[in-house]
């Protein structure tokens, strides 16, 4: 991975800290600073600071090359929480087959409510809500067709 200017500056900061703590002699510090500014990859920078306390610790090179040290990577963001109503919508949608469609309407209502909340709050679970809506509407449509068929048969049987 190619090194950015910010990566070089972070490596230089680690070298400065090592020099100020007395871990590097003056000539080695100057050589490493020069090499840091000439480095093209993050791997080269990690080698320059690997023996210092602020540098990467315990990192072994992989087959593809050296992994990016934590020093040079941003902190990962936690995944968003899943909306509870979206999960409820999905569960109700799946249960429509076992409850003979009784949970279809709650699946639709929960799904639409969950999608509105997800858009407003940025939570996860939009796919669950959408699946619950689809399964719920299929159940409602199935019951509608069934009742329509019963009504047609009833009217045709009794002239």
DSSP file (Angstrom, degrees, kcal/mol; ACC not computed):
  #  RESIDUE AA STRUCTURE BP1 BP2  ACC     N-H-->O    O-->H-N    N-H-->O    O-->H-N    TCO  KAPPA ALPHA  PHI   PSI    X-CA   Y-CA   Z-CA
    1    1 A X              0   0    0      0, 0.0    41,-2.4     0, 0.0    42,-0.4   0.000 360.0 360.0 360.0 131.8    0.0    0.0    0.0
    2    2 A X  B     -A   41   0A   0     39,-0.2     2,-0.3    40,-0.1    39,-0.3  -0.407 360.0-119.1 -70.3 144.4    1.4    3.4   -1.0
    3    3 A X        -     0   0    0     37,-2.7     2,-0.2    -2,-0.1    -1,-0.1  -0.638  21.8-146.2 -86.8 139.4    2.2    5.7    1.9
    4    4 A X     >  -     0   0    0     -2,-0.3     4,-1.9     1,-0.1     5,-0.2  -0.502  31.6-102.7 -93.9 169.5    0.4    9.1    2.2
    5    5 A X  H  > S+     0   0    0      1,-0.2     4,-2.3     2,-0.2     5,-0.2   0.883 123.7  55.1 -60.0 -38.7    2.0   12.3    3.5
    6    6 A X  H  > S+     0   0    0      1,-0.2     4,-2.2     2,-0.2    -1,-0.2   0.869 104.8  53.6 -63.9 -36.6    0.0   11.7    6.8
    7    7 A X  H  > S+     0   0    0      2,-0.2     4,-2.1     1,-0.2    -1,-0.2   0.916 109.1  48.4 -63.4 -42.6    1.5    8.3    7.1
    8    8 A X  H  X S+     0   0    0     -4,-1.9     4,-2.5     1,-0.2    -2,-0.2   0.909 110.4  51.4 -63.5 -41.7    5.0    9.7    6.8
    9    9 A X  H  X S+     0   0    0     -4,-2.3     4,-2.2     2,-0.2    -1,-0.2   0.886 108.8  50.9 -64.6 -38.3    4.3   12.4    9.4
   10   10 A X  H  X S+     0   0    0     -4,-2.2     4,-2.0     2,-0.2    -1,-0.2   0.913 110.7  49.1 -64.6 -40.9    3.0    9.8   11.9
   11   11 A X  H  X S+     0   0    0     -4,-2.1     4,-2.3     1,-0.2    -2,-0.2   0.910 110.6  50.5 -64.0 -41.2    6.2    7.7   11.4
   12   12 A X  H  X S+     0   0    0     -4,-2.5     4,-2.7     1,-0.2    -1,-0.2   0.886 107.9  53.8 -64.1 -38.0    8.3   10.8   11.9
   13   13 A X  H  X S+     0   0    0     -4,-2.2     4,-2.2     2,-0.2    -1,-0.2   0.902 108.5  48.9 -62.3 -40.0    6.4   11.6   15.1
   14   14 A X  H  X S+     0   0    0     -4,-2.0     4,-2.3     2,-0.2    -2,-0.2   0.910 112.1  49.0 -65.1 -41.3    7.1    8.1   16.4
   15   15 A X  H  X S+     0   0    0     -4,-2.3     4,-2.5     2,-0.2    -2,-0.2   0.904 109.5  52.0 -64.9 -40.5   10.8    8.6   15.5
   16   16 A X  H  X S+     0   0    0     -4,-2.7     4,-2.8     2,-0.2    -2,-0.2   0.914 110.0  49.0 -61.2 -42.6   10.8   12.0   17.3
   17   17 A X  H  X S+     0   0    0     -4,-2.2     4,-1.5     1,-0.2    -1,-0.2   0.910 111.4  49.8 -63.9 -41.3    9.4   10.4   20.4
   18   18 A X  H  <>S+     0   0    0     -4,-2.3     5,-2.6     1,-0.2     6,-0.7   0.891 112.8  46.9 -64.0 -38.9   12.0    7.6   20.3
   19   19 A X  H ><5S+     0   0    0     -4,-2.5     3,-1.4     4,-0.2    -2,-0.2   0.917 110.6  51.3 -68.3 -43.7   14.8   10.2   19.9
   20   20 A X  H 3<5S+     0   0    0     -4,-2.8    -1,-0.2     1,-0.3    -2,-0.2   0.781 108.6  52.7 -67.2 -25.0   13.5   12.4   22.7
   21   21 A X  T 3<5S-     0   0    0     -4,-1.5    -1,-0.3    -5,-0.2    -2,-0.2   0.499 119.1-111.8 -85.5  -4.0   13.3    9.3   25.0
   22   22 A X  T < 5S+     0   0    0     -3,-1.4    -3,-0.2    -4,-0.3    -2,-0.1   0.674  84.1 121.5  84.6  17.4   16.9    8.5   24.2
   23   23 A X  S   <S+     0   0    0     -5,-2.6     2,-0.4    -6,-0.2    -4,-0.2   0.680  70.6  46.4 -85.8 -18.9   16.1    5.3   22.3
   24   24 A X  S    S-     0   0    0     -6,-0.7    -2,-0.2    -5,-0.1    -1,-0.1  -0.981  80.6-129.1-125.5 134.7   17.8    6.5   19.1
   25   25 A X     >  -     0   0    0     -2,-0.4     4,-2.6     1,-0.1     5,-0.2  -0.393  35.4-103.9 -73.1 162.5   21.2    8.1   18.7
   26   26 A X  H  > S+     0   0    0      1,-0.2     4,-2.3     2,-0.2     5,-0.2   0.893 117.8  47.5 -55.5 -48.1   21.4   11.4   16.7
   27   27 A X  H  > S+     0   0    0      1,-0.2     4,-2.2     2,-0.2    -1,-0.2   0.899 114.0  46.4 -67.2 -39.7   22.8    9.9   13.5
   28   28 A X  H  > S+     0   0    0      2,-0.2     4,-2.7     1,-0.2    -1,-0.2   0.906 111.2  53.4 -67.3 -39.9   20.4    6.9   13.4
   29   29 A X  H  X S+     0   0    0     -4,-2.6     4,-2.3     1,-0.2    -2,-0.2   0.924 110.1  47.2 -58.7 -45.6   17.5    9.3   14.1
   30   30 A X  H  X S+     0   0    0     -4,-2.3     4,-2.3     2,-0.2    -1,-0.2   0.898 111.9  50.1 -65.2 -40.9   18.5   11.5   11.1
   31   31 A X  H  X S+     0   0    0     -4,-2.2     4,-2.5     1,-0.2    -2,-0.2   0.923 112.2  47.4 -62.6 -43.6   18.9    8.5    8.8
   32   32 A X  H  X S+     0   0    0     -4,-2.7     4,-2.4     2,-0.2    -2,-0.2   0.892 110.3  51.8 -67.0 -38.5   15.5    7.2    9.7
   33   33 A X  H  X S+     0   0    0     -4,-2.3     4,-2.0    -5,-0.2    -1,-0.2   0.928 111.1  48.5 -61.4 -44.1   13.9   10.6    9.3
   34   34 A X  H  X S+     0   0    0     -4,-2.3     4,-1.1     1,-0.2    -2,-0.2   0.920 112.9  47.0 -62.4 -43.9   15.4   10.8    5.8
   35   35 A X  H  X S+     0   0    0     -4,-2.5     4,-1.1     1,-0.2    -1,-0.2   0.846 108.1  57.2 -66.7 -33.0   14.3    7.3    4.9
   36   36 A X  H  < S+     0   0    0     -4,-2.4     3,-0.4     1,-0.2    -1,-0.2   0.910 107.4  46.8 -64.7 -41.7   10.8    8.1    6.3
   37   37 A X  H  < S+     0   0    0     -4,-2.0    -1,-0.2     1,-0.2    -2,-0.2   0.734 115.7  46.1 -74.0 -20.3   10.4   11.0    3.9
   38   38 A X  H  < S+     0   0    0     -4,-1.1    -1,-0.2    -5,-0.2    -2,-0.2   0.567  86.4 117.1 -93.3  -9.8   11.6    8.9    1.0
   39   39 A X     <  -     0   0    0     -4,-1.1   -31,-0.1    -3,-0.4     3,-0.1  -0.296  42.4-171.7 -63.5 138.9    9.5    5.9    1.8
   40   40 A X        +     0   0    0    -38,-0.1   -37,-2.7     1,-0.0     2,-0.3   0.680  65.6  45.9-102.0 -24.3    6.9    4.9   -0.8
   41   41 A X  B  > S-A    2   0A   0    -39,-0.3     4,-1.4     1,-0.1   -39,-0.2  -0.813  76.1-123.9-122.1 160.8    4.9    2.3    1.0
   42   42 A X  H  > S+     0   0    0    -41,-2.4     4,-2.5    -2,-0.3     5,-0.2   0.816 111.6  62.4 -67.7 -31.4    3.4    1.9    4.5
   43   43 A X  H  > S+     0   0    0    -42,-0.4     4,-1.6     1,-0.2    -1,-0.2   0.895 101.4  50.5 -61.9 -40.3    5.5   -1.3    4.9
   44   44 A X  H  > S+     0   0    0      1,-0.2     4,-1.2     2,-0.2    -1,-0.2   0.898 111.2  49.1 -63.5 -39.9    8.7    0.7    4.6
   45   45 A X  H  X S+     0   0    0     -4,-1.4     4,-1.1     1,-0.2     3,-0.2   0.891 107.2  54.3 -66.8 -38.9    7.5    3.1    7.2
   46   46 A X  H  X S+     0   0    0     -4,-2.5     4,-0.8     1,-0.2     3,-0.2   0.852 104.7  54.8 -66.3 -31.9    6.5    0.3    9.6
   47   47 A X  H  < S+     0   0    0     -4,-1.6     4,-0.3     1,-0.2     3,-0.3   0.845 103.8  56.3 -66.9 -32.0   10.0   -1.1    9.4
   48   48 A X  H  < S+     0   0    0     -4,-1.2    -1,-0.2    -3,-0.2    -2,-0.2   0.801 119.9  28.4 -69.8 -28.7   11.4    2.2   10.4
   49   49 A X  H >< S+     0   0    0     -4,-1.1     3,-1.6    -3,-0.2     6,-0.4   0.339  89.1 103.1-114.3   5.6    9.4    2.3   13.7
   50   50 A X  T 3< S+     0   0    0     -4,-0.8     8,-0.2     1,-0.3    -2,-0.1   0.809  82.3  49.6 -63.0 -31.0    9.0   -1.4   14.4
   51   51 A X  T 3  S+     0   0    0     -4,-0.3     2,-0.3    -3,-0.1    -1,-0.3   0.397  96.2  88.0 -90.8   4.9   11.6   -1.4   17.2
   52   52 A X  S X  S-     0   0    0     -3,-1.6     3,-1.2     4,-0.1   -37,-0.1  -0.750  85.6-118.6-102.1 151.3   10.2    1.6   19.0
   53   53 A X  T 3  S+     0   0    0     -2,-0.3    -1,-0.1     1,-0.3    -4,-0.0   0.824 113.6  48.2 -59.6 -33.4    7.4    1.4   21.6
   54   54 A X  T 3  S+     0   0    0    -40,-0.2    -1,-0.3     2,-0.1     3,-0.1   0.627  99.6  86.5 -82.7 -11.6    4.9    3.5   19.7
   55   55 A X  S <  S-     0   0    0     -3,-1.2    -5,-0.2    -6,-0.4    -9,-0.1  -0.145  99.9 -62.4 -78.1 179.4    5.5    1.4   16.5
   56   56 A X        -     0   0    0    -10,-0.2     2,-0.4     1,-0.0    -1,-0.2  -0.362  54.7-151.5 -65.0 140.8    3.7   -1.8   15.6
   57   57 A X        -     0   0    0      1,-0.2    -6,-0.1    -3,-0.1    -1,-0.0  -0.945  64.9  -1.6-119.8 136.1    4.3   -4.6   18.0
   58   58 A X  S    S+     0   0    0     -2,-0.4     2,-0.5     1,-0.2    -1,-0.2   0.720  82.5 150.0  68.0  23.1    4.3   -8.3   17.3
   59   59 A X        -     0   0    0     -3,-0.1     2,-0.4    -9,-0.1    -1,-0.2  -0.789  28.8-161.3 -94.3 126.6    3.4   -8.0   13.7
   60   60 A X        -     0   0    0     -2,-0.5     7,-0.4     1,-0.0     2,-0.0  -0.848  26.4-107.4-103.4 140.0    4.7  -10.7   11.4
   61   61 A X        -     0   0    0     -2,-0.4     5,-0.2     5,-0.1     2,-0.1  -0.374  34.8-143.0 -64.0 144.0    4.9  -10.2    7.6
   62   62 A X  B >   -B   65   0B   0      3,-2.0     3,-0.5     1,-0.1    -1,-0.1  -0.392  29.7 -95.0 -96.9 179.9    2.3  -12.2    5.7
   63   63 A X  T 3  S+     0   0    0      1,-0.2     3,-0.1    -2,-0.1    -1,-0.1   0.890 125.9  47.1 -63.2 -39.8    2.7  -13.9    2.3
   64   64 A X  T 3  S-     0   0    0      1,-0.3     2,-0.3     0, 0.0    -1,-0.2   0.616 129.2 -78.8 -78.8 -12.0    1.4  -10.9    0.4
   65   65 A X  B <  S-B   62   0B   0     -3,-0.5    -3,-2.0   -22,-0.0    -1,-0.3  -0.824  71.7 -32.8 137.6-178.3    3.6   -8.4    2.4
   66   66 A X        -     0   0    0     -2,-0.3    -5,-0.1    -5,-0.2   -23,-0.1  -0.511  64.7-117.4 -74.2 136.9    3.6   -6.8    5.7
   67   67 A X        -     0   0    0     -7,-0.4     2,-0.4    -2,-0.2    -1,-0.1  -0.308  37.4 -93.0 -68.5 159.3    0.2   -5.9    7.2
   68   68 A X        -     0   0    0      1,-0.1    -1,-0.1     2,-0.1     5,-0.1  -0.607  46.3-121.7 -73.9 124.6   -0.6   -2.3    7.8
   69   69 A X    >   -     0   0    0     -2,-0.4     3,-1.6   -27,-0.1     4,-0.4  -0.317  15.0-118.6 -68.0 151.8    0.3   -1.5   11.3
   70   70 A X  G >  S+     0   0    0      1,-0.3     3,-1.1     2,-0.2    -1,-0.1   0.785 110.1  70.8 -59.0 -27.2   -2.4   -0.2   13.6
   71   71 A X  G 3  S+     0   0    0      1,-0.3    -1,-0.3   -17,-0.0    -2,-0.0   0.822 104.5  39.1 -59.2 -31.3   -0.4    3.0   14.0
   72   72 A X  G <  S+     0   0    0     -3,-1.6     2,-0.3     2,-0.1    -1,-0.3   0.375 102.7  83.3-103.2   3.2   -1.3    4.0   10.4
   73   73 A X  S <  S-     0   0    0     -3,-1.1     2,-0.1    -4,-0.4     3,-0.1  -0.840  77.3-117.3-111.0 145.1   -4.9    2.8   10.3
   74   74 A X        -     0   0    0     -2,-0.3     2,-0.2     1,-0.1    -2,-0.1  -0.412  43.7 -92.5 -71.8 156.3   -8.0    4.7   11.4
   75   75 A X        -     0   0    0      1,-0.1    -1,-0.1    -2,-0.1     2,-0.1  -0.472  46.4-110.6 -68.1 136.9  -10.1    3.1   14.1
   76   76 A X        -     0   0    0     -2,-0.2     2,-0.3     1,-0.1    -1,-0.1  -0.403  28.4-121.9 -69.9 145.7  -12.8    0.9   12.8
   77   77 A X        -     0   0    0     -2,-0.1     2,-0.1     1,-0.1    -1,-0.1  -0.653  27.4-112.3 -84.7 141.7  -16.4    2.1   13.2
   78   78 A X        -     0   0    0     -2,-0.3     3,-0.1     1,-0.1    -1,-0.1  -0.438  39.0-100.8 -70.2 149.0  -18.8   -0.2   15.1
   79   79 A X        -     0   0    0      1,-0.1    -1,-0.1    -2,-0.1     3,-0.1  -0.375  45.3 -98.5 -66.6 149.5  -21.6   -1.7   13.0
   80   80 A X        -     0   0    0      1,-0.1    -1,-0.1    43,-0.1    43,-0.1  -0.346  41.7-101.3 -68.5 150.9  -25.0    0.1   13.4
   81   81 A X        -     0   0    0      1,-0.1    43,-3.5    -3,-0.1     2,-0.4  -0.404  36.4-115.4 -68.4 146.6  -27.5   -1.5   15.7
   82   82 A X  B     -c  124   0C   0     41,-0.2    43,-0.2    -2,-0.1     2,-0.2  -0.713  30.6-111.9 -86.3 133.8  -30.3   -3.5   14.0
   83   83 A X     >  -     0   0    0     41,-2.7     4,-1.5    -2,-0.4     3,-0.1  -0.450  18.0-144.1 -66.2 130.7  -33.8   -2.0   14.5
   84   84 A X  H  > S+     0   0    0      1,-0.2     4,-2.4     2,-0.2    -1,-0.1   0.843  98.9  54.8 -67.3 -35.4  -35.9   -4.3   16.7
   85   85 A X  H  > S+     0   0    0      2,-0.2     4,-2.4     1,-0.2    -1,-0.2   0.836 104.7  55.3 -68.3 -30.8  -39.1   -3.6   14.7
   86   86 A X  H  > S+     0   0    0      2,-0.2     4,-2.1     1,-0.2    -1,-0.2   0.916 109.1  46.5 -66.0 -42.1  -37.3   -4.7   11.5
   87   87 A X  H  X S+     0   0    0     -4,-1.5     4,-2.5     2,-0.2    -2,-0.2   0.917 112.3  50.9 -64.5 -42.6  -36.4   -8.0   13.2
   88   88 A X  H  X S+     0   0    0     -4,-2.4     4,-2.6     1,-0.2    -2,-0.2   0.882 108.8  52.0 -61.5 -38.7  -40.0   -8.4   14.4
   89   89 A X  H  X S+     0   0    0     -4,-2.4     4,-2.4     2,-0.2    -1,-0.2   0.919 110.3  47.9 -63.3 -43.8  -41.3   -7.7   10.9
   90   90 A X  H  X S+     0   0    0     -4,-2.1     4,-2.4     2,-0.2     5,-0.2   0.917 112.3  48.9 -64.0 -43.5  -39.1  -10.4    9.5
   91   91 A X  H  X S+     0   0    0     -4,-2.5     4,-2.2     1,-0.2    -2,-0.2   0.931 112.8  47.2 -63.3 -45.4  -40.2  -12.9   12.1
   92   92 A X  H  X S+     0   0    0     -4,-2.6     4,-0.5     1,-0.2    -1,-0.2   0.889 111.5  52.4 -63.1 -38.0  -43.9  -12.1   11.6
   93   93 A X  H >< S+     0   0    0     -4,-2.4     3,-0.7     1,-0.2     4,-0.3   0.901 111.5  45.2 -64.8 -40.7  -43.4  -12.4    7.8
   94   94 A X  H >< S+     0   0    0     -4,-2.4     3,-0.9     1,-0.2     4,-0.4   0.862 109.3  56.8 -70.1 -34.9  -41.7  -15.8    8.1
   95   95 A X  H 3X S+     0   0    0     -4,-2.2     4,-2.2     1,-0.2     3,-0.4   0.559  81.3  88.8 -75.2  -6.5  -44.4  -17.0   10.6
   96   96 A X  T <<>S+     0   0    0     -3,-0.7     5,-2.7    -4,-0.5     4,-0.2   0.851  86.1  53.1 -60.9 -32.1  -47.2  -16.3    8.1
   97   97 A X  T <45S+     0   0    0     -3,-0.9     3,-0.3    -4,-0.3    -1,-0.2   0.848 114.3  40.9 -70.5 -32.6  -46.8  -19.8    6.7
   98   98 A X  T  45S+     0   0    0     -3,-0.4    -2,-0.2    -4,-0.4    -1,-0.2   0.727 117.8  45.6 -88.3 -23.1  -47.2  -21.4   10.1
   99   99 A X  T ><5S-     0   0    0     -4,-2.2     3,-1.3     0, 0.0    -1,-0.2   0.235 112.3-113.9-103.1  13.5  -50.0  -19.1   11.4
  100  100 A X  T 3 5S-     0   0    0     -3,-0.3    -3,-0.2     1,-0.3    -4,-0.1   0.858  76.6 -49.9  55.9  39.4  -52.0  -19.4    8.2
  101  101 A X  T > <S+     0   0    0     -5,-2.7     3,-1.5    -6,-0.2     4,-0.4   0.425 104.5 123.3  88.0   0.0  -51.4  -15.7    7.4
  102  102 A X  T <  S+     0   0    0     -3,-1.3     4,-0.4     1,-0.3     3,-0.3   0.801  76.7  49.4 -65.5 -27.9  -52.4  -14.2   10.8
  103  103 A X  T 3> S+     0   0    0      1,-0.2     4,-1.6   -11,-0.2    -1,-0.3   0.313  85.5  93.4 -94.2  10.4  -49.1  -12.5   11.2
  104  104 A X  H <> S+     0   0    0     -3,-1.5     4,-1.9     2,-0.2    -1,-0.2   0.934  85.3  46.0 -67.2 -47.6  -49.2  -10.9    7.7
  105  105 A X  H  > S+     0   0    0     -4,-0.4     4,-2.6    -3,-0.3     5,-0.2   0.923 112.6  49.5 -66.6 -44.3  -50.7   -7.6    8.8
  106  106 A X  H  > S+     0   0    0     -4,-0.4     4,-2.8     1,-0.2     5,-0.3   0.878 109.1  54.7 -60.6 -33.7  -48.4   -7.2   11.8
  107  107 A X  H  X S+     0   0    0     -4,-1.6     4,-2.1     2,-0.2    -2,-0.2   0.913 110.4  45.2 -63.6 -41.7  -45.4   -7.9    9.5
  108  108 A X  H  X S+     0   0    0     -4,-1.9     4,-2.4     2,-0.2     5,-0.2   0.933 115.6  46.0 -66.8 -46.5  -46.5   -5.1    7.1
  109  109 A X  H  X S+     0   0    0     -4,-2.6     4,-2.2     1,-0.2     5,-0.2   0.946 115.8  44.9 -63.9 -48.9  -47.2   -2.6    9.9
  110  110 A X  H  X S+     0   0    0     -4,-2.8     4,-2.7    -5,-0.2    -1,-0.2   0.890 112.5  53.3 -61.6 -39.3  -43.9   -3.4   11.7
  111  111 A X  H  X S+     0   0    0     -4,-2.1     4,-2.4    -5,-0.3    -2,-0.2   0.928 110.8  44.1 -64.1 -46.4  -42.0   -3.3    8.4
  112  112 A X  H  X S+     0   0    0     -4,-2.4     4,-1.8     2,-0.2    -1,-0.2   0.902 115.5  48.7 -66.7 -39.5  -43.2    0.1    7.4
  113  113 A X  H  X S+     0   0    0     -4,-2.2     4,-2.1    -5,-0.2    -2,-0.2   0.913 112.0  49.5 -63.8 -42.2  -42.7    1.5   10.9
  114  114 A X  H  X S+     0   0    0     -4,-2.7     4,-2.8     1,-0.2    -2,-0.2   0.909 108.3  52.2 -65.0 -42.5  -39.2    0.1   11.0
  115  115 A X  H  X S+     0   0    0     -4,-2.4     4,-2.1     1,-0.2    -1,-0.2   0.883 109.5  50.3 -63.6 -36.8  -38.2    1.5    7.6
  116  116 A X  H  X S+     0   0    0     -4,-1.8     4,-1.7     2,-0.2    -1,-0.2   0.921 113.0  46.0 -65.0 -43.1  -39.3    5.0    8.7
  117  117 A X  H  X S+     0   0    0     -4,-2.1     4,-3.0     2,-0.2     5,-0.3   0.891 110.7  53.4 -65.4 -39.5  -37.3    4.7   11.9
  118  118 A X  H  X S+     0   0    0     -4,-2.8     4,-2.4     1,-0.2     5,-0.2   0.908 109.0  48.3 -64.0 -42.4  -34.2    3.4   10.0
  119  119 A X  H  < S+     0   0    0     -4,-2.1    -1,-0.2    -5,-0.2    -2,-0.2   0.880 117.0  43.9 -63.8 -36.4  -34.3    6.3    7.7
  120  120 A X  H  < S+     0   0    0     -4,-1.7    -2,-0.2    -5,-0.2    -1,-0.2   0.885 126.6  26.9 -76.6 -40.1  -34.6    8.7   10.6
  121  121 A X  H  < S-     0   0    0     -4,-3.0    -3,-0.2    -5,-0.1    -2,-0.2   0.650  95.7-124.0-102.6 -17.2  -32.0    7.1   13.0
  122  122 A X     <  +     0   0    0     -4,-2.4    -4,-0.1    -5,-0.3    -3,-0.1   0.656  56.2 152.1  81.5  15.0  -29.5    5.4   10.6
  123  123 A X        -     0   0    0     -6,-0.3   -41,-0.2    -5,-0.2     3,-0.2  -0.193  43.3-111.4 -70.0 169.7  -29.9    2.0   12.3
  124  124 A X  B    S+c   82   0C   0    -43,-3.5   -41,-2.7     1,-0.1   -38,-0.2  -0.443  78.7  80.7 -93.3 173.1  -29.4   -1.2   10.4
  125  125 A X     >  +     0   0    0    -43,-0.2     4,-2.2    -2,-0.1     5,-0.2   0.572  41.4 134.3 107.9  13.5  -32.0   -3.8    9.4
  126  126 A X  H  > S+     0   0    0      1,-0.2     4,-2.5     2,-0.2     5,-0.2   0.878  76.4  53.1 -62.3 -36.6  -33.6   -2.3    6.3
  127  127 A X  H  > S+     0   0    0      2,-0.2     4,-2.4     1,-0.2    -1,-0.2   0.889 107.7  50.5 -65.3 -39.2  -33.4   -5.7    4.6
  128  128 A X  H  > S+     0   0    0      2,-0.2     4,-2.4     1,-0.2    -2,-0.2   0.933 111.9  47.7 -62.3 -45.2  -35.2   -7.4    7.4
  129  129 A X  H  X S+     0   0    0     -4,-2.2     4,-2.4     1,-0.2    -2,-0.2   0.918 112.4  48.8 -63.3 -43.3  -38.0   -4.8    7.3
  130  130 A X  H  X S+     0   0    0     -4,-2.5     4,-2.5     1,-0.2    -1,-0.2   0.905 111.0  49.9 -64.8 -41.1  -38.3   -5.1    3.5
  131  131 A X  H  X S+     0   0    0     -4,-2.4     4,-2.6     1,-0.2     5,-0.2   0.904 111.0  50.0 -63.4 -40.6  -38.5   -8.9    3.7
  132  132 A X  H  X S+     0   0    0     -4,-2.4     4,-2.4     2,-0.2    -2,-0.2   0.897 110.7  49.8 -63.7 -40.2  -41.2   -8.7    6.4
  133  133 A X  H  X S+     0   0    0     -4,-2.4     4,-2.8     2,-0.2     5,-0.2   0.937 112.5  46.8 -63.1 -46.5  -43.2   -6.2    4.3
  134  134 A X  H  X S+     0   0    0     -4,-2.5     4,-2.3     1,-0.2    -2,-0.2   0.939 115.2  44.7 -63.1 -48.0  -43.0   -8.5    1.2
  135  135 A X  H  X S+     0   0    0     -4,-2.6     4,-1.9     1,-0.2    -1,-0.2   0.887 114.0  51.1 -64.5 -37.8  -43.9  -11.6    3.1
  136  136 A X  H  X S+     0   0    0     -4,-2.4     4,-2.5    -5,-0.2    -2,-0.2   0.929 111.0  46.5 -65.4 -45.1  -46.7   -9.8    4.9
  137  137 A X  H  X S+     0   0    0     -4,-2.8     4,-2.9     1,-0.2     5,-0.2   0.868 110.0  54.4 -66.6 -35.3  -48.2   -8.4    1.7
  138  138 A X  H  X S+     0   0    0     -4,-2.3     4,-2.3    -5,-0.2    -1,-0.2   0.904 110.6  46.9 -62.3 -39.1  -48.0  -11.8    0.0
  139  139 A X  H  X S+     0   0    0     -4,-1.9     4,-2.5     2,-0.2    -2,-0.2   0.926 113.2  47.4 -66.9 -45.1  -49.9  -13.3    2.9
  140  140 A X  H  X S+     0   0    0     -4,-2.5     4,-2.4     1,-0.2    -2,-0.2   0.922 113.9  47.8 -63.4 -43.0  -52.5  -10.5    2.8
  141  141 A X  H  X S+     0   0    0     -4,-2.9     4,-2.6     2,-0.2    -1,-0.2   0.892 110.6  52.3 -64.5 -39.4  -52.9  -10.9   -1.0
  142  142 A X  H  X S+     0   0    0     -4,-2.3     4,-2.3    -5,-0.2    -2,-0.2   0.921 111.6  45.4 -62.4 -44.6  -53.2  -14.7   -0.6
  143  143 A X  H  X S+     0   0    0     -4,-2.5     4,-2.7     2,-0.2     5,-0.2   0.879 111.9  53.2 -66.1 -37.3  -56.0  -14.3    1.9
  144  144 A X  H  X S+     0   0    0     -4,-2.4     4,-2.3    -5,-0.2    -2,-0.2   0.932 111.4  44.8 -63.1 -45.1  -57.6  -11.7   -0.3
  145  145 A X  H  X S+     0   0    0     -4,-2.6     4,-2.6     2,-0.2    -2,-0.2   0.895 112.7  52.1 -64.6 -40.2  -57.6  -14.0   -3.3
  146  146 A X  H  X S+     0   0    0     -4,-2.3     4,-2.3    -5,-0.2    -2,-0.2   0.930 112.2  44.5 -61.7 -46.4  -58.8  -16.9   -1.2
  147  147 A X  H  X S+     0   0    0     -4,-2.7     4,-2.4     2,-0.2    -1,-0.2   0.872 112.9  52.0 -68.1 -36.1  -61.8  -14.9    0.2
  148  148 A X  H  X S+     0   0    0     -4,-2.3     4,-2.4    -5,-0.2    -2,-0.2   0.912 110.0  48.9 -63.9 -42.6  -62.6  -13.6   -3.3
  149  149 A X  H  X S+     0   0    0     -4,-2.6     4,-2.5     2,-0.2    -2,-0.2   0.903 111.1  50.0 -63.2 -41.7  -62.6  -17.1   -4.6
  150  150 A X  H  X S+     0   0    0     -4,-2.3     4,-2.4     2,-0.2    -2,-0.2   0.917 111.2  49.3 -62.4 -43.1  -64.9  -18.3   -1.8
  151  151 A X  H  X S+     0   0    0     -4,-2.4     4,-2.3     2,-0.2    -2,-0.2   0.904 111.9  48.1 -64.5 -41.1  -67.2  -15.4   -2.5
  152  152 A X  H  X S+     0   0    0     -4,-2.4     4,-2.1     2,-0.2    -2,-0.2   0.922 113.6  47.0 -65.4 -43.9  -67.3  -16.2   -6.2
  153  153 A X  H  X S+     0   0    0     -4,-2.5     4,-1.7     1,-0.2    -2,-0.2   0.885 112.0  51.5 -64.0 -38.0  -68.0  -19.8   -5.6
  154  154 A X  H  X S+     0   0    0     -4,-2.4     4,-1.4     1,-0.2    -2,-0.2   0.908 112.3  44.8 -66.7 -43.1  -70.7  -19.0   -3.1
  155  155 A X  H  < S+     0   0    0     -4,-2.3    -1,-0.2     1,-0.2    -2,-0.2   0.851 114.2  48.7 -71.9 -32.4  -72.5  -16.7   -5.4
  156  156 A X  H  < S+     0   0    0     -4,-2.1    -1,-0.2    -5,-0.2    -2,-0.2   0.787 110.6  51.4 -76.7 -26.3  -72.2  -19.1   -8.4
  157  157 A X  H  < S+     0   0    0     -4,-1.7     2,-0.7     1,-0.2    -2,-0.2   0.807 111.3  49.0 -79.0 -30.2  -73.5  -22.0   -6.2
  158  158 A X     <        0   0    0     -4,-1.4    -1,-0.2    -5,-0.1    -4,-0.0  -0.845 360.0 360.0-112.0  92.9  -76.6  -20.1   -5.0
  159  159 A X              0   0    0     -2,-0.7    -1,-0.1    -3,-0.2    -4,-0.1   0.500 360.0 360.0 -73.5 360.0  -78.3  -18.5   -8.0
